[in-house]
Amino acid sequence: MIRLFLPAALALGVLGTLAQAQTTSPRVWVGSWATSQQVPESRDVLPAADLTDATLRQIVHLSIGGGTLRVHLSNAFGTEPLHVSAAHVARAQSAAAAAIVPATDTALTFEGRADVTVPAGAEYISDPLVFAAEPQADLAISLYLETPPARQTSHPGARADTYLIHGNRVSAEDLPGASKVQHWFNLGGIDVSAAPGASAVVALGDSITDGRGSTTNGNDRWTDDLARRLLEGRRRVGVLNHGLGGGRVLNDGSGPNALARFDRDVLAQAGVRYLILFEGINDIGTFDRAGARPRSAHDALVRDLTGAFAQ
């Protein structure tokens, strides 16, 4: 079962539960880190030349740990297949630098191959990799692209530095001279193997969930605080942040609306059992800023939002 929690700010209370098949395997895949995908707005698009013959090193902060992991690559909004020529994972020396711990650097494979082509609109999960991923670990995911995506798939609100440099540098200990952007690209999530009973909670929301007001590279979003509190309480629950800045329930904002991304960002997540829903603020806030719309329009908005939450 997925348990649904609605913050009091929306004044809706608990709406119910959503069914999910249970697993009986001795070890289970559980999401430890994730982020939502969108087509970046024009100010967030990188020039094609920047992503040609380029290594992207992206630093992510896990919630729960495990001895085996797998990485989700996303081409959700690409219009053509995306070829990733090489992908590596390593322990980052810090959340705020490109340097890795060399002894931990390991190549990811996809059906036994070092490269992978992700179809347009699709996601591709790496082969399981034996890797000592500690709870709250900072991991560096390095991708090498020979040619740029036809249309970029990214998460602009990363609040974390991604390091960009030309050439295949996926296994380099450091990336001196690399440029920095605060976006994640083509990276959907990281799952870890866990004992039965472990699960994940998805936080589906807007910029407040995404991390607005948090510190760049500080991993101090409210979802990060939740992950730490759960670990302190010895709860085996991964926390998956699926906030999108400007996100709305009924209409697209800077990214797709909540109903359009619900299957991908909630139901498809590994081990998900709980949902925290913090959406609707932008629907209400952008609806009638001038205060000129009639009461009937406001009533219709309430009906539409209520119907969307029920869906």
PyMOL commands that set and color helices and strands:
alter all, ss='L'
color gray80, all
select helices_A, chain A and resi 8-10+42-44+48-51+102-104+207-210+222-232+258-267+281-285+295-310
alter helices_A, ss='H'
color red, helices_A
select strands_A, chain A and resi 2-5+17-18+28-34+54-61+66-74+82-84+86-91+106-107+116-118+123-125+129-133+138-145+154-155+162-166+179-181+184-185+187-194+199-205+237-243+272-278
alter strands_A, ss='S'
color yellow, strands_A
deselect
rebuild
show_as cartoon
